[in-house]
Amino acid sequence: MKKSLVIIALIVLADQLLKFWVKLNMRIGETIHLLGDRINLYFIENNGMAFGMEFAGETGKLILTFVRIVAVVGLFWFMNQANKRKYHNGVVWCFSLIIAGAIGNVFDSIFYGVIFSESTVINKAVLFPEGGGYAGLFHGKVVDMFYCPIVRANWPEWVPFVGGKYFEFFRPIFNIADSAITIGVFWLFFAYRRWFGDAK
């Protein structure tokens, strides 16, 4: 259990340190090329779903944050049970990744509106600005920054519906928390049968 808590703490710390750096040093839409134009830091913000997706405006944002908090509590309980029952270590590590990712994005949603001024295409954010932040508690925006268009091409003309159109992979912009959740879920999905066999 201690190793799991260390994993969670390290991922949340890395996620938050990078988000703080981006908020304080970049403007919305600003790009920093890390590996040519294939791996970039590209600063955007969203209302809380992974990979920049939206959900039902401000009401949806509050619902999503509440669901995430409940999910984190539930996942902690399950991880503790898995540890007690001596499940495969991979199960505990997967849930550690998912929990860490959820905590990272929940932190943004709960606190960023209070502790930061608004990031714009002109101005960088300020930490603890005079007069307060850009939104109230639970109304902060999640910071995303990794943009990795590994493949850029046009569909062949013969492909139905999309022939000749521009194609880009990978288009979504994400953060460390999103990556942790995605890795944890896919790892659990693909290794489930190996870890549990046919057990229900």
C-alpha positions as CSV (number, residue, x, y, z in Angstrom):
1,M,0.0,0.0,0.0
2,K,2.9,2.4,0.8
3,K,4.3,1.9,-2.7
4,S,0.9,2.7,-4.2
5,L,0.7,5.9,-2.2
6,V,4.2,6.9,-3.4
7,I,3.2,6.2,-7.0
8,I,0.1,8.3,-6.6
9,A,1.9,11.2,-4.9
10,L,4.7,11.3,-7.5
11,I,2.2,11.3,-10.4
12,V,0.1,14.0,-8.8
13,L,3.2,16.1,-8.0
14,A,4.6,15.8,-11.6
15,D,1.2,16.6,-13.0
16,Q,0.7,19.7,-10.8
17,L,4.3,21.0,-11.2
18,L,4.0,20.9,-15.0
19,K,0.5,22.5,-14.9
20,F,1.8,25.3,-12.6
21,W,4.7,25.9,-14.9
22,V,2.5,26.1,-18.0
23,K,0.0,28.4,-16.3
24,L,2.7,30.8,-15.2
25,N,4.9,30.7,-18.2
26,M,2.7,30.2,-21.3
27,R,-0.3,32.0,-22.8
28,I,-3.4,30.2,-24.2
29,G,-2.6,28.8,-27.6
30,E,1.2,29.2,-27.2
31,T,3.3,26.3,-28.4
32,I,6.7,25.0,-27.4
33,H,8.2,22.4,-29.7
34,L,9.9,19.5,-27.8
35,L,10.6,17.1,-30.7
36,G,10.3,18.9,-34.0
37,D,6.6,19.6,-34.5
38,R,5.6,16.1,-33.5
39,I,5.7,16.4,-29.7
40,N,4.7,19.8,-28.4
41,L,3.6,21.7,-25.3
42,Y,0.5,23.5,-26.5
43,F,-1.4,25.3,-23.8
44,I,-5.2,25.0,-23.7
45,E,-7.8,24.7,-20.9
46,N,-11.0,22.8,-20.7
47,N,-13.9,22.3,-18.3
48,G,-12.8,19.0,-16.9
49,M,-13.1,15.9,-19.1
50,A,-10.1,14.0,-20.4
51,F,-8.5,15.0,-23.7
52,G,-10.3,18.4,-23.8
53,M,-13.9,17.0,-24.0
54,E,-16.8,19.0,-22.6
55,F,-19.8,17.9,-20.6
56,A,-23.0,19.9,-20.1
57,G,-21.6,23.3,-19.2
58,E,-21.1,24.5,-15.6
59,T,-23.7,22.1,-14.2
60,G,-22.0,19.3,-15.9
61,K,-18.6,20.4,-14.6
62,L,-19.9,20.3,-11.0
63,I,-21.4,16.9,-11.6
64,L,-18.2,15.6,-13.1
65,T,-16.1,16.9,-10.2
66,F,-18.4,15.3,-7.7
67,V,-18.4,12.0,-9.6
68,R,-14.6,12.1,-9.7
69,I,-14.3,12.7,-6.0
70,V,-16.7,9.8,-5.3
71,A,-14.8,7.7,-7.8
72,V,-11.4,8.5,-6.1
73,V,-12.8,7.4,-2.7
74,G,-14.3,4.2,-4.2
75,L,-11.0,3.4,-6.0
76,F,-9.0,3.9,-2.8
77,W,-11.3,1.5,-1.1
78,F,-11.0,-1.1,-3.9
79,M,-7.2,-0.7,-4.0
80,N,-7.0,-1.3,-0.3
81,Q,-9.2,-4.4,-0.6
82,A,-7.0,-5.6,-3.5
83,N,-3.9,-5.1,-1.4
84,K,-5.4,-7.0,1.5
85,R,-6.6,-9.9,-0.6
86,K,-3.1,-10.2,-2.2
87,Y,-4.3,-9.5,-5.8
88,H,-1.7,-9.3,-8.4
89,N,0.5,-6.2,-7.9
90,G,-0.4,-5.0,-11.4
91,V,-4.0,-4.5,-10.3
92,V,-2.9,-2.2,-7.4
93,W,-0.6,-0.3,-9.8
94,C,-3.3,0.2,-12.3
95,F,-5.7,1.6,-9.8
96,S,-2.8,3.8,-8.4
97,L,-2.5,5.3,-11.9
98,I,-6.2,5.9,-12.3
99,I,-6.5,7.4,-8.8
100,A,-3.5,9.7,-9.4
101,G,-5.0,10.9,-12.7
102,A,-8.4,11.6,-11.2
103,I,-6.8,13.5,-8.3
104,G,-4.7,15.6,-10.6
105,N,-7.6,16.8,-12.7
106,V,-9.9,17.2,-9.7
107,F,-7.3,19.5,-8.1
108,D,-7.5,21.8,-11.2
109,S,-11.3,21.9,-11.1
110,I,-11.5,22.6,-7.4
111,F,-8.7,25.1,-6.8
112,Y,-7.3,26.7,-10.0
113,G,-10.2,29.2,-10.4
114,V,-9.4,30.5,-6.9
115,I,-5.6,30.6,-7.0
116,F,-4.9,31.7,-10.5
117,S,-5.8,34.8,-12.6
118,E,-7.2,33.9,-16.0
119,S,-4.9,32.8,-18.8
120,T,-5.5,34.5,-22.1
121,V,-3.9,34.7,-25.6
122,I,-2.3,37.9,-24.3
123,N,-1.6,37.5,-20.6
124,K,0.0,34.7,-18.6
125,A,-1.7,33.7,-15.4
126,V,-0.6,35.1,-12.0
127,L,-0.6,32.9,-8.8
128,F,-2.7,34.3,-6.0
129,P,-3.7,37.5,-7.9
130,E,-4.9,40.6,-6.1
131,G,-8.7,40.6,-6.2
132,G,-8.9,36.8,-6.4
133,G,-8.9,34.2,-9.1
134,Y,-10.8,33.9,-12.3
135,A,-13.6,31.7,-10.9
136,G,-15.0,30.3,-7.7
137,L,-14.2,27.1,-5.9
138,F,-15.1,24.0,-8.0
139,H,-15.2,26.1,-11.2
140,G,-11.5,26.0,-12.2
141,K,-10.4,24.8,-15.7
142,V,-8.2,21.8,-16.3
143,V,-4.9,22.6,-17.9
144,D,-3.8,20.5,-20.9
145,M,-0.5,20.8,-22.7
146,F,0.7,17.7,-24.6
147,Y,0.0,17.8,-28.4
148,C,1.4,15.0,-30.4
149,P,0.4,14.9,-34.0
150,I,2.6,11.9,-34.9
151,V,1.0,11.4,-38.3
152,R,-0.1,14.1,-40.6
153,A,-1.5,13.2,-44.0
154,N,-4.4,13.3,-46.4
155,W,-6.7,10.4,-46.8
156,P,-6.4,8.6,-50.2
157,E,-9.0,9.9,-52.7
158,W,-10.6,6.4,-53.0
159,V,-11.6,6.3,-49.3
160,P,-15.4,6.8,-49.0
161,F,-16.6,10.0,-47.2
162,V,-13.1,11.2,-46.1
163,G,-11.1,10.8,-49.4
164,G,-8.7,13.7,-49.9
165,K,-9.4,15.2,-46.4
166,Y,-6.6,16.0,-44.0
167,F,-5.9,13.4,-41.3
168,E,-4.0,13.8,-38.1
169,F,-3.0,11.3,-35.4
170,F,-2.9,12.0,-32.4
171,R,-5.1,15.1,-32.3
172,P,-6.4,15.3,-28.6
173,I,-4.4,17.6,-26.3
174,F,-3.8,16.0,-22.9
175,N,-1.9,16.2,-19.6
176,I,0.0,13.8,-17.3
177,A,-3.2,13.0,-15.3
178,D,-5.0,12.0,-18.5
179,S,-2.1,9.8,-19.5
180,A,-2.1,8.1,-16.1
181,I,-5.8,7.3,-16.3
182,T,-5.5,6.0,-19.8
183,I,-2.5,3.8,-19.1
184,G,-4.1,2.4,-16.0
185,V,-7.4,1.6,-17.7
186,F,-5.8,0.0,-20.8
187,W,-3.3,-2.0,-18.7
188,L,-6.1,-3.3,-16.5
189,F,-8.2,-4.2,-19.5
190,F,-5.5,-6.1,-21.5
191,A,-4.0,-7.8,-18.5
192,Y,-7.3,-8.8,-16.7
193,R,-7.5,-12.3,-18.0
194,R,-3.8,-13.0,-17.2
195,W,-4.3,-11.7,-13.6
196,F,-7.7,-13.2,-12.8
197,G,-8.2,-16.0,-15.3
198,D,-11.9,-16.8,-15.5
199,A,-12.6,-15.6,-12.0
200,K,-15.7,-13.4,-11.7
